[in-house]
Amino acid sequence: MRDTKVTIKDVAEAAGVSIAAVSNALNGTGRLSEQTRLAIQEVALRLKFRPNLMAQALIKKRTLTIGLLTDDTYGRFSFPVMAGITDALVDHGVSVLLAAVDEDPERARLHVNALLERRVDGLIVSGRRADRHIPLDLSDADVPVVYALTASPSGSPTITVDDQDGARMGADWLKKTGRRDIVHVTGPESHLAARSRAAGYREAIGKPGRVMHGQWAERWGRQAVAELWSGASPAPDGITCGSDQIARGVIDELRERGIKVPEQVGVVGFDNWQIVADATLPPLTTIDMNLRMLGQQAGLMVLAMSRGELDTAAEHKIPCTLVVRQSCGGGKRVEGTEA
């Protein structure tokens, strides 16, 4: 039985041109008139011709692979980012190779060298903190490098989350639900994410707002509630948190003290870590960092750079999304923000 797959020879015969002309028309190369190029492309489209991606890769000296380097070995951030990268690149026939790095520069370099020896078409470096460098010097890498969720060398393409605007959205939502005394409980002030989220809270509340810095942990959420209800100052009717873990600790401590959520106190988290947000009682209203979207954008950025289509100093911020559940009243829904 004859193989029904359409070949480049079939396209050439149908268009009345040479195989080389078809290759040039589909790859954007060669000296063809625009009319001829479009005519060949229309024939290829009509015949549903799909080029052999591996053959194209060999011609262009590409391997159709991208390397993802991350220090997030737990996977909280790296897995959704990788899923987004895969979403963006699968239709381009590009695969993603994941390498986990730690604080050991020598081990990190071994991973980089292994990826470069595989002749990856680009690298994406992703981390757990936007203000911390992964211990890698990639200045000698001869492939495009994009930094996502981690500090990057000056002039390198980066993509991050708009933490400040996300925190502003959370505080604004509590105000819309009628809360008048809103406190922000967040992580260490030494972390850029904590400072950015505190700035977003103040943008919504104003200078009189109260910010409490501590650890990214449930126990800090519990401790913050104990301090707020110690009687030293009026108890708030709204609390925005710098993470979902902190928010869960806040809600658990409020419940144990007989304080009803959301009737007496509305609570908003940050992360939309579903395993935490959905299991909190009541389910947690929170800010989604859209990490999958971030991964998609990072994948498209490194692909565009490999084609010479993107300025190497490009910077991009991913907008956050408010996910409303029951911890501040109302049913579940999602409210987005424009980029």
C-alpha angles and dihedrals in degrees: 000000000000117000105248094204111121113240132201087252089059090053092048093051093047092049094043094235139108125276088246090056091053091050091050092047094051096042096045092241136115132048103289127145114250090243092055093045092052092046092054092046090051091052091049090050093048092050091045091235114183115195119229100257095201091052090051090049092054091050092050093039091242127137097201091233132117124198121224115200118190140165091205097101091163089064098226091128105011097058098057090041090052091047089055093048090051091048091054098044105036093084088053090055092247123142128204125229115200123211122179117213130189136192092293108100093197093054091045090053090052089057092048092049091049091054093045091049087057086057096236114191093230146345132238116199114201130177146171097253131046091209099050128080118224105233095258132117105203097166090112095049110119093208132074115277126201123188119214126184091348139084115273136199115267113282096016121128111261138182123194143162121265094238095168096055091044092056090046089055091053094051092044090053092054089050090052090054089057102262113150106177108049124175128193118221113188148148133285116321088226089070118087091216091057092048093047093049091047088052090052091050091051090048088061100036104031132229096309090067119116120235121191117194122201139122132323091251143104091240090061089053089053092046092049091055090049089054094045092051095043090102096246091115137004113292114248126241093210135041127188115194133206092226141014091245091058090046092052090053089049093052094045092052092046091052092050089052091052093250111142122230120235098000095065103014129023117211131198125186133195129232103038088233093179097204088060102031096052094043095051115103106258099021110260128254104217149158117263113216090203093227092170090056089048090054091050091052092046090051093050091046095055090044091052090048091052087057094046092246101120135065107246091224094057117140126193136180123204115222119234126232129221112231110196118208130153104289092091099025132273135071125289118287139138126240117191136198130220119254 
